[in-house]
Amino acid sequence: MSITRHDSGPLLSLAVEHGDTVYLAGIVAKNLKNDIKGQTEEVVAEIDRLLAKAGSNKSKILQATIWVNDIRHRAAMNEVWTKWVDPKNLPGRACIEAKLADPNALVEIMVTAAR
């Protein structure tokens, strides 16, 4: 079975296809001056882009892991998430408070999807 890597850099690939499964790296917003909603909107847009590149979409997300730098951001992040996620195909999900690599990053999301 072949492996295809997308948007690879010196540390990681943002998306990896193996068989009919697409694995995304943890996605963080590029504009870290935005608030939690703005960062979440940017992150889910990047997830859409990467899934499309791998022949998938948000309706095929199997699992999502979301890290927020402060659990008090969860409700605002969820406002964006619930507007974006496919309500007929909700993935398994965890939301965890964690110290992120960049102190200005408020949210990071990693998903695994079917193709």
Biopython code that builds the backbone (N, CA, C, O; Angstrom):
import numpy as np
from Bio.PDB.StructureBuilder import StructureBuilder

atoms = [
    (1, "MET", "N", (0.845, -1.165, 0.000)),
    (1, "MET", "CA", (0.000, 0.000, 0.000)),
    (1, "MET", "C", (0.898, 1.238, 0.000)),
    (1, "MET", "O", (1.867, 1.305, 0.755)),
    (2, "SER", "N", (0.578, 2.198, -0.834)),
    (2, "SER", "CA", (1.426, 3.380, -0.944)),
    (2, "SER", "C", (1.103, 4.412, 0.146)),
    (2, "SER", "O", (0.022, 4.417, 0.736)),
    (3, "ILE", "N", (2.075, 5.268, 0.380)),
    (3, "ILE", "CA", (1.934, 6.375, 1.316)),
    (3, "ILE", "C", (2.203, 7.657, 0.536)),
    (3, "ILE", "O", (3.211, 7.759, -0.165)),
    (4, "THR", "N", (1.302, 8.639, 0.654)),
    (4, "THR", "CA", (1.475, 9.931, 0.009)),
    (4, "THR", "C", (1.506, 11.000, 1.095)),
    (4, "THR", "O", (0.656, 11.035, 1.985)),
    (5, "ARG", "N", (2.509, 11.870, 0.997)),
    (5, "ARG", "CA", (2.675, 12.937, 1.985)),
    (5, "ARG", "C", (2.441, 14.284, 1.320)),
    (5, "ARG", "O", (2.905, 14.518, 0.204)),
    (6, "HIS", "N", (1.725, 15.167, 1.996)),
    (6, "HIS", "CA", (1.410, 16.503, 1.468)),
    (6, "HIS", "C", (1.979, 17.581, 2.379)),
    (6, "HIS", "O", (2.023, 17.434, 3.601)),
    (7, "ASP", "N", (2.414, 18.669, 1.749)),
    (7, "ASP", "CA", (2.894, 19.848, 2.470)),
    (7, "ASP", "C", (3.930, 19.469, 3.531)),
    (7, "ASP", "O", (3.792, 19.783, 4.713)),
    (8, "SER", "N", (4.973, 18.783, 3.059)),
    (8, "SER", "CA", (6.035, 18.332, 3.964)),
    (8, "SER", "C", (7.048, 19.431, 4.203)),
    (8, "SER", "O", (7.357, 20.218, 3.309)),
    (9, "GLY", "N", (7.557, 19.473, 5.418)),
    (9, "GLY", "CA", (8.589, 20.418, 5.799)),
    (9, "GLY", "C", (9.709, 19.682, 6.504)),
    (9, "GLY", "O", (9.771, 18.455, 6.442)),
    (10, "PRO", "N", (10.587, 20.399, 7.167)),
    (10, "PRO", "CA", (11.724, 19.752, 7.820)),
    (10, "PRO", "C", (11.347, 18.890, 9.025)),
    (10, "PRO", "O", (12.110, 18.005, 9.413)),
    (11, "LEU", "N", (10.169, 19.143, 9.626)),
    (11, "LEU", "CA", (9.770, 18.382, 10.816)),
    (11, "LEU", "C", (8.637, 17.399, 10.581)),
    (11, "LEU", "O", (8.565, 16.365, 11.246)),
    (12, "LEU", "N", (7.739, 17.711, 9.631)),
    (12, "LEU", "CA", (6.532, 16.896, 9.496)),
    (12, "LEU", "C", (5.851, 17.142, 8.161)),
    (12, "LEU", "O", (6.172, 18.085, 7.438)),
    (13, "SER", "N", (4.911, 16.276, 7.857)),
    (13, "SER", "CA", (3.995, 16.477, 6.728)),
    (13, "SER", "C", (2.664, 16.898, 7.328)),
    (13, "SER", "O", (2.232, 16.338, 8.336)),
    (14, "LEU", "N", (2.010, 17.881, 6.718)),
    (14, "LEU", "CA", (0.719, 18.319, 7.248)),
    (14, "LEU", "C", (-0.374, 17.289, 7.016)),
    (14, "LEU", "O", (-1.332, 17.218, 7.786)),
    (15, "ALA", "N", (-0.239, 16.484, 5.954)),
    (15, "ALA", "CA", (-1.219, 15.429, 5.677)),
    (15, "ALA", "C", (-0.493, 14.209, 5.137)),
    (15, "ALA", "O", (0.452, 14.331, 4.358)),
    (16, "VAL", "N", (-0.941, 13.030, 5.558)),
    (16, "VAL", "CA", (-0.380, 11.768, 5.085)),
    (16, "VAL", "C", (-1.533, 10.851, 4.721)),
    (16, "VAL", "O", (-2.438, 10.620, 5.523)),
    (17, "GLU", "N", (-1.489, 10.331, 3.498)),
    (17, "GLU", "CA", (-2.493, 9.359, 3.036)),
    (17, "GLU", "C", (-1.877, 7.965, 3.092)),
    (17, "GLU", "O", (-0.748, 7.753, 2.649)),
    (18, "HIS", "N", (-2.629, 7.028, 3.638)),
    (18, "HIS", "CA", (-2.234, 5.617, 3.625)),
    (18, "HIS", "C", (-3.493, 4.800, 3.418)),
    (18, "HIS", "O", (-4.382, 4.794, 4.270)),
    (19, "GLY", "N", (-3.573, 4.120, 2.305)),
    (19, "GLY", "CA", (-4.797, 3.405, 1.985)),
    (19, "GLY", "C", (-5.935, 4.396, 1.846)),
    (19, "GLY", "O", (-5.817, 5.394, 1.134)),
    (20, "ASP", "N", (-7.026, 4.123, 2.519)),
    (20, "ASP", "CA", (-8.183, 5.008, 2.466)),
    (20, "ASP", "C", (-8.301, 5.879, 3.712)),
    (20, "ASP", "O", (-9.394, 6.315, 4.071)),
    (21, "THR", "N", (-7.166, 6.130, 4.371)),
    (21, "THR", "CA", (-7.165, 6.948, 5.572)),
    (21, "THR", "C", (-6.252, 8.154, 5.374)),
    (21, "THR", "O", (-5.175, 8.044, 4.788)),
    (22, "VAL", "N", (-6.697, 9.297, 5.868)),
    (22, "VAL", "CA", (-5.931, 10.543, 5.796)),
    (22, "VAL", "C", (-5.650, 10.995, 7.228)),
    (22, "VAL", "O", (-6.566, 11.132, 8.040)),
    (23, "TYR", "N", (-4.381, 11.223, 7.521)),
    (23, "TYR", "CA", (-3.947, 11.661, 8.846)),
    (23, "TYR", "C", (-3.428, 13.091, 8.722)),
    (23, "TYR", "O", (-2.521, 13.351, 7.931)),
    (24, "LEU", "N", (-3.982, 14.004, 9.477)),
    (24, "LEU", "CA", (-3.479, 15.369, 9.491)),
    (24, "LEU", "C", (-2.641, 15.598, 10.740)),
    (24, "LEU", "O", (-2.909, 15.039, 11.804)),
    (25, "ALA", "N", (-1.624, 16.433, 10.582)),
    (25, "ALA", "CA", (-0.836, 16.874, 11.732)),
    (25, "ALA", "C", (-1.703, 17.824, 12.548)),
    (25, "ALA", "O", (-2.778, 18.225, 12.101)),
    (26, "GLY", "N", (-1.250, 18.178, 13.718)),
    (26, "GLY", "CA", (-1.935, 19.209, 14.492)),
    (26, "GLY", "C", (-1.828, 20.526, 13.742)),
    (26, "GLY", "O", (-0.728, 20.972, 13.414)),
    (27, "ILE", "N", (-2.965, 21.147, 13.471)),
    (27, "ILE", "CA", (-3.004, 22.384, 12.683)),
    (27, "ILE", "C", (-3.207, 23.571, 13.629)),
    (27, "ILE", "O", (-4.104, 23.572, 14.473)),
    (28, "VAL", "N", (-2.357, 24.569, 13.463)),
    (28, "VAL", "CA", (-2.401, 25.796, 14.256)),
    (28, "VAL", "C", (-2.581, 26.956, 13.285)),
    (28, "VAL", "O", (-2.101, 26.898, 12.153)),
    (29, "ALA", "N", (-3.255, 27.989, 13.712)),
    (29, "ALA", "CA", (-3.445, 29.176, 12.877)),
    (29, "ALA", "C", (-2.102, 29.841, 12.573)),
    (29, "ALA", "O", (-1.167, 29.768, 13.371)),
    (30, "LYS", "N", (-2.019, 30.486, 11.418)),
    (30, "LYS", "CA", (-0.827, 31.268, 11.080)),
    (30, "LYS", "C", (-0.912, 32.662, 11.686)),
    (30, "LYS", "O", (0.098, 33.224, 12.109)),
    (31, "ASN", "N", (-2.122, 33.220, 11.728)),
    (31, "ASN", "CA", (-2.312, 34.555, 12.312)),
    (31, "ASN", "C", (-2.638, 34.394, 13.794)),
    (31, "ASN", "O", (-3.800, 34.248, 14.172)),
    (32, "LEU", "N", (-1.615, 34.422, 14.615)),
    (32, "LEU", "CA", (-1.787, 34.183, 16.046)),
    (32, "LEU", "C", (-2.214, 35.431, 16.808)),
    (32, "LEU", "O", (-2.287, 35.416, 18.037)),
    (33, "LYS", "N", (-2.495, 36.508, 16.086)),
    (33, "LYS", "CA", (-3.031, 37.709, 16.738)),
    (33, "LYS", "C", (-4.550, 37.631, 16.862)),
    (33, "LYS", "O", (-5.152, 38.406, 17.606)),
    (34, "ASN", "N", (-5.175, 36.699, 16.137)),
    (34, "ASN", "CA", (-6.626, 36.522, 16.214)),
    (34, "ASN", "C", (-7.030, 35.949, 17.571)),
    (34, "ASN", "O", (-6.224, 35.334, 18.269)),
    (35, "ASP", "N", (-8.299, 36.167, 17.928)),
    (35, "ASP", "CA", (-8.835, 35.556, 19.142)),
    (35, "ASP", "C", (-9.122, 34.080, 18.868)),
    (35, "ASP", "O", (-8.858, 33.587, 17.771)),
    (36, "ILE", "N", (-9.655, 33.384, 19.853)),
    (36, "ILE", "CA", (-9.887, 31.939, 19.725)),
    (36, "ILE", "C", (-10.807, 31.611, 18.547)),
    (36, "ILE", "O", (-10.579, 30.629, 17.841)),
    (37, "LYS", "N", (-11.836, 32.418, 18.333)),
    (37, "LYS", "CA", (-12.743, 32.153, 17.209)),
    (37, "LYS", "C", (-12.020, 32.334, 15.887)),
    (37, "LYS", "O", (-12.146, 31.500, 14.990)),
    (38, "GLY", "N", (-11.267, 33.412, 15.760)),
    (38, "GLY", "CA", (-10.531, 33.661, 14.525)),
    (38, "GLY", "C", (-9.503, 32.576, 14.246)),
    (38, "GLY", "O", (-9.353, 32.133, 13.107)),
    (39, "GLN", "N", (-8.793, 32.147, 15.286)),
    (39, "GLN", "CA", (-7.811, 31.075, 15.100)),
    (39, "GLN", "C", (-8.501, 29.759, 14.733)),
    (39, "GLN", "O", (-8.017, 29.030, 13.867)),
    (40, "THR", "N", (-9.613, 29.453, 15.376)),
    (40, "THR", "CA", (-10.329, 28.212, 15.061)),
    (40, "THR", "C", (-10.846, 28.243, 13.630)),
    (40, "THR", "O", (-10.764, 27.238, 12.923)),
    (41, "GLU", "N", (-11.380, 29.387, 13.189)),
    (41, "GLU", "CA", (-11.848, 29.506, 11.800)),
    (41, "GLU", "C", (-10.717, 29.256, 10.812)),
    (41, "GLU", "O", (-10.907, 28.581, 9.800)),
    (42, "GLU", "N", (-9.555, 29.796, 11.104)),
    (42, "GLU", "CA", (-8.404, 29.585, 10.224)),
    (42, "GLU", "C", (-7.985, 28.114, 10.220)),
    (42, "GLU", "O", (-7.676, 27.557, 9.166)),
    (43, "VAL", "N", (-7.977, 27.494, 11.384)),
    (43, "VAL", "CA", (-7.580, 26.089, 11.490)),
    (43, "VAL", "C", (-8.541, 25.184, 10.722)),
    (43, "VAL", "O", (-8.089, 24.306, 9.987)),
    (44, "VAL", "N", (-9.851, 25.373, 10.872)),
    (44, "VAL", "CA", (-10.782, 24.479, 10.165)),
    (44, "VAL", "C", (-10.741, 24.722, 8.656)),
    (44, "VAL", "O", (-10.974, 23.792, 7.884)),
    (45, "ALA", "N", (-10.453, 25.938, 8.222)),
    (45, "ALA", "CA", (-10.288, 26.213, 6.790)),
    (45, "ALA", "C", (-9.069, 25.461, 6.250)),
    (45, "ALA", "O", (-9.101, 24.933, 5.138)),
    (46, "GLU", "N", (-8.005, 25.416, 7.037)),
    (46, "GLU", "CA", (-6.807, 24.676, 6.627)),
    (46, "GLU", "C", (-7.090, 23.175, 6.625)),
    (46, "GLU", "O", (-6.591, 22.459, 5.757)),
    (47, "ILE", "N", (-7.870, 22.696, 7.568)),
    (47, "ILE", "CA", (-8.267, 21.283, 7.562)),
    (47, "ILE", "C", (-9.051, 20.977, 6.296)),
    (47, "ILE", "O", (-8.805, 19.958, 5.650)),
    (48, "ASP", "N", (-9.997, 21.848, 5.930)),
    (48, "ASP", "CA", (-10.743, 21.658, 4.676)),
    (48, "ASP", "C", (-9.795, 21.563, 3.490)),
    (48, "ASP", "O", (-9.944, 20.679, 2.647)),
    (49, "ARG", "N", (-8.823, 22.462, 3.418)),
    (49, "ARG", "CA", (-7.874, 22.487, 2.300)),
    (49, "ARG", "C", (-7.063, 21.193, 2.226)),
    (49, "ARG", "O", (-6.915, 20.601, 1.157)),
    (50, "LEU", "N", (-6.546, 20.766, 3.366)),
    (50, "LEU", "CA", (-5.716, 19.562, 3.382)),
    (50, "LEU", "C", (-6.526, 18.307, 3.081)),
    (50, "LEU", "O", (-6.063, 17.433, 2.349)),
    (51, "LEU", "N", (-7.723, 18.210, 3.634)),
    (51, "LEU", "CA", (-8.561, 17.038, 3.336)),
    (51, "LEU", "C", (-8.902, 16.984, 1.856)),
    (51, "LEU", "O", (-8.864, 15.911, 1.254)),
    (52, "ALA", "N", (-9.233, 18.122, 1.260)),
    (52, "ALA", "CA", (-9.542, 18.162, -0.179)),
    (52, "ALA", "C", (-8.335, 17.716, -0.995)),
    (52, "ALA", "O", (-8.483, 16.977, -1.969)),
    (53, "LYS", "N", (-7.161, 18.155, -0.610)),
    (53, "LYS", "CA", (-5.933, 17.781, -1.311)),
    (53, "LYS", "C", (-5.730, 16.273, -1.300)),
    (53, "LYS", "O", (-5.168, 15.706, -2.237)),
    (54, "ALA", "N", (-6.195, 15.625, -0.226)),
    (54, "ALA", "CA", (-6.056, 14.179, -0.083)),
    (54, "ALA", "C", (-7.300, 13.424, -0.552)),
    (54, "ALA", "O", (-7.391, 12.211, -0.362)),
    (55, "GLY", "N", (-8.256, 14.127, -1.163)),
    (55, "GLY", "CA", (-9.452, 13.462, -1.683)),
    (55, "GLY", "C", (-10.498, 13.140, -0.640)),
    (55, "GLY", "O", (-11.253, 12.179, -0.790)),
    (56, "SER", "N", (-10.552, 13.936, 0.417)),
    (56, "SER", "CA", (-11.520, 13.702, 1.489)),
    (56, "SER", "C", (-12.215, 15.021, 1.812)),
    (56, "SER", "O", (-12.019, 16.023, 1.125)),
    (57, "ASN", "N", (-13.029, 15.005, 2.867)),
    (57, "ASN", "CA", (-13.707, 16.226, 3.323)),
    (57, "ASN", "C", (-14.173, 16.025, 4.763)),
    (57, "ASN", "O", (-14.059, 14.934, 5.322)),
    (58, "LYS", "N", (-14.699, 17.100, 5.350)),
    (58, "LYS", "CA", (-15.053, 17.058, 6.767)),
    (58, "LYS", "C", (-16.139, 16.040, 7.110)),
    (58, "LYS", "O", (-16.226, 15.614, 8.262)),
    (59, "SER", "N", (-16.957, 15.644, 6.158)),
    (59, "SER", "CA", (-17.995, 14.637, 6.448)),
    (59, "SER", "C", (-17.389, 13.253, 6.680)),
    (59, "SER", "O", (-18.076, 12.342, 7.143)),
    (60, "LYS", "N", (-16.102, 13.097, 6.360)),
    (60, "LYS", "CA", (-15.437, 11.804, 6.511)),
    (60, "LYS", "C", (-14.451, 11.778, 7.676)),
    (60, "LYS", "O", (-13.673, 10.835, 7.822)),
    (61, "ILE", "N", (-14.492, 12.822, 8.502)),
    (61, "ILE", "CA", (-13.601, 12.834, 9.661)),
    (61, "ILE", "C", (-14.049, 11.754, 10.649)),
    (61, "ILE", "O", (-15.218, 11.678, 11.026)),
    (62, "LEU", "N", (-13.101, 10.936, 11.048)),
    (62, "LEU", "CA", (-13.366, 9.847, 11.986)),
    (62, "LEU", "C", (-13.109, 10.271, 13.424)),
    (62, "LEU", "O", (-13.855, 9.917, 14.337)),
    (63, "GLN", "N", (-12.031, 11.042, 13.607)),
    (63, "GLN", "CA", (-11.608, 11.405, 14.951)),
    (63, "GLN", "C", (-10.955, 12.771, 14.921)),
    (63, "GLN", "O", (-10.258, 13.113, 13.965)),
    (64, "ALA", "N", (-11.179, 13.555, 15.969)),
    (64, "ALA", "CA", (-10.539, 14.864, 16.107)),
    (64, "ALA", "C", (-10.008, 15.011, 17.529)),
    (64, "ALA", "O", (-10.668, 14.639, 18.500)),
    (65, "THR", "N", (-8.816, 15.555, 17.625)),
    (65, "THR", "CA", (-8.254, 15.926, 18.913)),
    (65, "THR", "C", (-8.024, 17.424, 18.873)),
    (65, "THR", "O", (-7.375, 17.938, 17.962)),
    (66, "ILE", "N", (-8.556, 18.118, 19.857)),
    (66, "ILE", "CA", (-8.459, 19.578, 19.927)),
    (66, "ILE", "C", (-7.753, 19.946, 21.224)),
    (66, "ILE", "O", (-8.133, 19.511, 22.311)),
    (67, "TRP", "N", (-6.712, 20.762, 21.073)),
    (67, "TRP", "CA", (-6.013, 21.292, 22.237)),
    (67, "TRP", "C", (-6.300, 22.783, 22.318)),
    (67, "TRP", "O", (-6.174, 23.489, 21.317)),
    (68, "VAL", "N", (-6.679, 23.268, 23.473)),
    (68, "VAL", "CA", (-6.844, 24.699, 23.719)),
    (68, "VAL", "C", (-5.867, 25.085, 24.828)),
    (68, "VAL", "O", (-5.621, 24.301, 25.745)),
    (69, "ASN", "N", (-5.317, 26.286, 24.741)),
    (69, "ASN", "CA", (-4.332, 26.687, 25.738)),
    (69, "ASN", "C", (-4.981, 27.038, 27.083)),
    (69, "ASN", "O", (-4.304, 27.116, 28.109)),
    (70, "ASP", "N", (-6.284, 27.244, 27.061)),
    (70, "ASP", "CA", (-7.037, 27.560, 28.279)),
    (70, "ASP", "C", (-8.429, 26.967, 28.099)),
    (70, "ASP", "O", (-9.137, 27.333, 27.160)),
    (71, "ILE", "N", (-8.826, 26.072, 28.967)),
    (71, "ILE", "CA", (-10.110, 25.375, 28.809)),
    (71, "ILE", "C", (-11.286, 26.347, 28.804)),
    (71, "ILE", "O", (-12.373, 26.008, 28.337)),
    (72, "ARG", "N", (-11.069, 27.555, 29.322)),
    (72, "ARG", "CA", (-12.126, 28.563, 29.274)),
    (72, "ARG", "C", (-12.407, 29.021, 27.841)),
    (72, "ARG", "O", (-13.429, 29.660, 27.593)),
    (73, "HIS", "N", (-11.518, 28.705, 26.897)),
    (73, "HIS", "CA", (-11.729, 29.020, 25.478)),
    (73, "HIS", "C", (-12.628, 27.981, 24.790)),
    (73, "HIS", "O", (-13.046, 28.175, 23.648)),
    (74, "ARG", "N", (-12.916, 26.899, 25.481)),
    (74, "ARG", "CA", (-13.645, 25.775, 24.865)),
    (74, "ARG", "C", (-14.983, 26.194, 24.276)),
    (74, "ARG", "O", (-15.300, 25.807, 23.151)),
    (75, "ALA", "N", (-15.768, 26.964, 24.995)),
    (75, "ALA", "CA", (-17.102, 27.349, 24.517)),
    (75, "ALA", "C", (-17.013, 28.181, 23.238)),
    (75, "ALA", "O", (-17.772, 27.941, 22.299)),
    (76, "ALA", "N", (-16.107, 29.149, 23.185)),
    (76, "ALA", "CA", (-15.960, 29.976, 21.984)),
    (76, "ALA", "C", (-15.434, 29.145, 20.814)),
    (76, "ALA", "O", (-15.889, 29.314, 19.683)),
    (77, "MET", "N", (-14.481, 28.250, 21.077)),
    (77, "MET", "CA", (-13.985, 27.354, 20.032)),
    (77, "MET", "C", (-15.120, 26.474, 19.522)),
    (77, "MET", "O", (-15.249, 26.260, 18.317)),
    (78, "ASN", "N", (-15.951, 25.960, 20.444)),
    (78, "ASN", "CA", (-17.072, 25.094, 20.054)),
    (78, "ASN", "C", (-18.093, 25.820, 19.179)),
    (78, "ASN", "O", (-18.733, 25.191, 18.337)),
    (79, "GLU", "N", (-18.255, 27.127, 19.362)),
    (79, "GLU", "CA", (-19.169, 27.887, 18.488)),
    (79, "GLU", "C", (-18.731, 27.773, 17.039)),
    (79, "GLU", "O", (-19.553, 27.545, 16.152)),
    (80, "VAL", "N", (-17.441, 27.932, 16.799)),
    (80, "VAL", "CA", (-16.907, 27.814, 15.437)),
    (80, "VAL", "C", (-16.970, 26.365, 14.985)),
    (80, "VAL", "O", (-17.384, 26.087, 13.860)),
    (81, "TRP", "N", (-16.571, 25.445, 15.839)),
    (81, "TRP", "CA", (-16.552, 24.013, 15.493)),
    (81, "TRP", "C", (-17.948, 23.539, 15.071)),
    (81, "TRP", "O", (-18.087, 22.877, 14.043)),
    (82, "THR", "N", (-18.971, 23.869, 15.847)),
    (82, "THR", "CA", (-20.312, 23.356, 15.541)),
    (82, "THR", "C", (-20.896, 23.958, 14.263)),
    (82, "THR", "O", (-21.714, 23.321, 13.600)),
    (83, "LYS", "N", (-20.484, 25.183, 13.911)),
    (83, "LYS", "CA", (-20.911, 25.758, 12.627)),
    (83, "LYS", "C", (-20.209, 25.089, 11.458)),
    (83, "LYS", "O", (-20.750, 25.021, 10.355)),
    (84, "TRP", "N", (-18.999, 24.595, 11.703)),
    (84, "TRP", "CA", (-18.179, 24.015, 10.634)),
    (84, "TRP", "C", (-18.394, 22.510, 10.447)),
    (84, "TRP", "O", (-18.554, 22.051, 9.316)),
    (85, "VAL", "N", (-18.399, 21.755, 11.512)),
    (85, "VAL", "CA", (-18.437, 20.292, 11.421)),
    (85, "VAL", "C", (-19.745, 19.825, 10.777)),
    (85, "VAL", "O", (-20.777, 20.483, 10.908)),
    (86, "ASP", "N", (-19.694, 18.688, 10.083)),
    (86, "ASP", "CA", (-20.887, 18.121, 9.457)),
    (86, "ASP", "C", (-21.769, 17.498, 10.542)),
    (86, "ASP", "O", (-21.386, 16.485, 11.127)),
    (87, "PRO", "N", (-22.946, 18.081, 10.828)),
    (87, "PRO", "CA", (-23.769, 17.594, 11.942)),
    (87, "PRO", "C", (-24.312, 16.180, 11.736)),
    (87, "PRO", "O", (-24.711, 15.529, 12.701)),
    (88, "LYS", "N", (-24.332, 15.700, 10.500)),
    (88, "LYS", "CA", (-24.820, 14.342, 10.227)),
    (88, "LYS", "C", (-23.694, 13.312, 10.329)),
    (88, "LYS", "O", (-23.949, 12.108, 10.299)),
    (89, "ASN", "N", (-22.454, 13.781, 10.450)),
    (89, "ASN", "CA", (-21.297, 12.882, 10.476)),
    (89, "ASN", "C", (-20.299, 13.351, 11.533)),
    (89, "ASN", "O", (-19.142, 13.635, 11.226)),
    (90, "LEU", "N", (-20.760, 13.426, 12.768)),
    (90, "LEU", "CA", (-19.897, 13.913, 13.842)),
    (90, "LEU", "C", (-18.801, 12.890, 14.152)),
    (90, "LEU", "O", (-19.085, 11.700, 14.289)),
    (91, "PRO", "N", (-17.549, 13.350, 14.263)),
    (91, "PRO", "CA", (-16.456, 12.431, 14.588)),
    (91, "PRO", "C", (-16.360, 12.193, 16.088)),
    (91, "PRO", "O", (-16.958, 12.910, 16.890)),
    (92, "GLY", "N", (-15.594, 11.172, 16.447)),
    (92, "GLY", "CA", (-15.184, 11.048, 17.837)),
    (92, "GLY", "C", (-14.278, 12.231, 18.124)),
    (92, "GLY", "O", (-13.548, 12.670, 17.235)),
    (93, "ARG", "N", (-14.305, 12.762, 19.349)),
    (93, "ARG", "CA", (-13.549, 13.992, 19.597)),
    (93, "ARG", "C", (-13.119, 14.085, 21.043)),
    (93, "ARG", "O", (-13.820, 13.632, 21.947)),
    (94, "ALA", "N", (-11.957, 14.680, 21.249)),
    (94, "ALA", "CA", (-11.487, 15.038, 22.581)),
    (94, "ALA", "C", (-11.073, 16.499, 22.540)),
    (94, "ALA", "O", (-10.582, 16.979, 21.518)),
    (95, "CYS", "N", (-11.269, 17.208, 23.647)),
    (95, "CYS", "CA", (-10.823, 18.591, 23.777)),
    (95, "CYS", "C", (-10.028, 18.666, 25.077)),
    (95, "CYS", "O", (-10.534, 18.353, 26.155)),
    (96, "ILE", "N", (-8.775, 19.087, 24.947)),
    (96, "ILE", "CA", (-7.837, 19.020, 26.058)),
    (96, "ILE", "C", (-7.180, 20.377, 26.270)),
    (96, "ILE", "O", (-6.811, 21.044, 25.304)),
    (97, "GLU", "N", (-7.033, 20.785, 27.503)),
    (97, "GLU", "CA", (-6.249, 21.989, 27.800)),
    (97, "GLU", "C", (-4.775, 21.594, 27.793)),
    (97, "GLU", "O", (-4.383, 20.614, 28.425)),
    (98, "ALA", "N", (-3.959, 22.374, 27.067)),
    (98, "ALA", "CA", (-2.536, 22.065, 26.983)),
    (98, "ALA", "C", (-1.731, 23.323, 26.702)),
    (98, "ALA", "O", (-2.230, 24.278, 26.106)),
    (99, "LYS", "N", (-0.508, 23.310, 27.131)),
    (99, "LYS", "CA", (0.421, 24.378, 26.794)),
    (99, "LYS", "C", (0.885, 24.102, 25.368)),
    (99, "LYS", "O", (1.495, 23.066, 25.105)),
    (100, "LEU", "N", (0.601, 25.026, 24.443)),
    (100, "LEU", "CA", (0.964, 24.828, 23.039)),
    (100, "LEU", "C", (2.366, 25.359, 22.784)),
    (100, "LEU", "O", (2.886, 26.152, 23.569)),
    (101, "ALA", "N", (2.979, 24.922, 21.685)),
    (101, "ALA", "CA", (4.377, 25.264, 21.382)),
    (101, "ALA", "C", (4.609, 26.768, 21.308)),
    (101, "ALA", "O", (5.630, 27.260, 21.788)),
    (102, "ASP", "N", (3.669, 27.506, 20.709)),
    (102, "ASP", "CA", (3.769, 28.965, 20.641)),
    (102, "ASP", "C", (2.799, 29.530, 21.662)),
    (102, "ASP", "O", (1.618, 29.186, 21.621)),
    (103, "PRO", "N", (3.242, 30.375, 22.570)),
    (103, "PRO", "CA", (2.338, 30.898, 23.599)),
    (103, "PRO", "C", (1.186, 31.738, 23.047)),
    (103, "PRO", "O", (0.211, 31.980, 23.758)),
    (104, "ASN", "N", (1.281, 32.188, 21.793)),
    (104, "ASN", "CA", (0.190, 32.949, 21.180)),
    (104, "ASN", "C", (-0.836, 32.058, 20.494)),
    (104, "ASN", "O", (-1.904, 32.529, 20.103)),
    (105, "ALA", "N", (-0.522, 30.778, 20.346)),
    (105, "ALA", "CA", (-1.471, 29.826, 19.754)),
    (105, "ALA", "C", (-2.512, 29.476, 20.809)),
    (105, "ALA", "O", (-2.176, 29.098, 21.931)),
    (106, "LEU", "N", (-3.768, 29.608, 20.434)),
    (106, "LEU", "CA", (-4.862, 29.348, 21.373)),
    (106, "LEU", "C", (-5.517, 27.997, 21.143)),
    (106, "LEU", "O", (-6.154, 27.458, 22.047)),
    (107, "VAL", "N", (-5.366, 27.436, 19.929)),
    (107, "VAL", "CA", (-6.018, 26.178, 19.582)),
    (107, "VAL", "C", (-5.178, 25.421, 18.554)),
    (107, "VAL", "O", (-4.539, 26.019, 17.689)),
    (108, "GLU", "N", (-5.195, 24.110, 18.668)),
    (108, "GLU", "CA", (-4.560, 23.222, 17.696)),
    (108, "GLU", "C", (-5.515, 22.053, 17.495)),
    (108, "GLU", "O", (-6.056, 21.511, 18.459)),
    (109, "ILE", "N", (-5.720, 21.668, 16.239)),
    (109, "ILE", "CA", (-6.662, 20.579, 15.939)),
    (109, "ILE", "C", (-5.975, 19.567, 15.020)),
    (109, "ILE", "O", (-5.328, 19.937, 14.041)),
    (110, "MET", "N", (-6.128, 18.292, 15.352)),
    (110, "MET", "CA", (-5.612, 17.183, 14.547)),
    (110, "MET", "C", (-6.769, 16.245, 14.231)),
    (110, "MET", "O", (-7.540, 15.882, 15.118)),
    (111, "VAL", "N", (-6.888, 15.856, 12.972)),
    (111, "VAL", "CA", (-7.970, 14.944, 12.584)),
    (111, "VAL", "C", (-7.428, 13.765, 11.790)),
    (111, "VAL", "O", (-6.368, 13.836, 11.168)),
    (112, "THR", "N", (-8.189, 12.682, 11.835)),
    (112, "THR", "CA", (-7.996, 11.520, 10.990)),
    (112, "THR", "C", (-9.308, 11.335, 10.241)),
    (112, "THR", "O", (-10.386, 11.395, 10.833)),
    (113, "ALA", "N", (-9.208, 11.106, 8.923)),
    (113, "ALA", "CA", (-10.418, 10.992, 8.107)),
    (113, "ALA", "C", (-10.302, 9.810, 7.142)),
    (113, "ALA", "O", (-9.210, 9.359, 6.797)),
    (114, "ALA", "N", (-11.461, 9.334, 6.726)),
    (114, "ALA", "CA", (-11.521, 8.347, 5.652)),
    (114, "ALA", "C", (-11.449, 9.121, 4.329)),
    (114, "ALA", "O", (-11.733, 10.318, 4.277)),
    (115, "ARG", "N", (-11.070, 8.424, 3.286)),
    (115, "ARG", "CA", (-11.049, 9.087, 1.990)),
    (115, "ARG", "C", (-12.323, 8.813, 1.248)),
    (115, "ARG", "O", (-12.499, 9.289, 0.126)),
]
sb = StructureBuilder()
sb.init_structure("model")
sb.init_model(0)
sb.init_chain("A")
sb.init_seg("    ")
for serial, (resi, resn, name, xyz) in enumerate(atoms, 1):
    if name == "N":
        sb.init_residue(resn, " ", resi, " ")
    sb.init_atom(name, np.array(xyz, "f"), 0.0, 1.0, " ", f" {name:<3s}", serial, name[0])
structure = sb.get_structure()
